[in-house]
């Protein structure tokens, strides 16, 4: 990544304040769902493969939020490509929220998950590349995403400062096996839905 662009990680949790303080009240139905999701997966989460993590935990969570709205929905394993500094970047996203009918056209948010942290295969690197490509496609200077390693989620904000210069911010960990952190994570994802959808609650 660093051989393509000038990118720096900044430590500043205040950049997440408006995102994480989204005004959303979890309903009793949602609270029961989140409690059951945690209890069902508690014994197994650390041993899941990537596909099991997606099928058993991530997809049910996203289905509960229901990102379908105004021609926006979630897309799994879709190709994404773009040219950054004359280098073609292409691959398949684990999950993105984007506007489109048959193909994703305007990405809003990315999730990159991997079961274990393994050096250069750390999901953060693939996530940042996807976010850069999306910023270029959207002609925007800010993109949000998250990466998942087992029970731990981190949210990420990427900012483009100028030609070939980026800053990114990584949130503190959210441990989904702690119910209060899972609830906050759920609100954070509802905030993403709020970017393109009228307010609705389950």
Secondary structure, DSSP 4 states (H G I P E B T S, - for coil): -TTTSEEEEE--GGGGHHHHT---PPPHHHHHHHHHHHHHHTTTGGG--HHHHIIIIIHHHHHHH---BTTEEEEEEEEEEEEETTEEEEEEEEEEEEE-SSS--EEEEEEEE-SS--GGG-HHHHHHHHHHHHHHHHT-SEEEEEEEETTEEEEEEEEEEETTEEEEEEPPPEETTSHHHHHHHHHHHHHHHTTTS-----
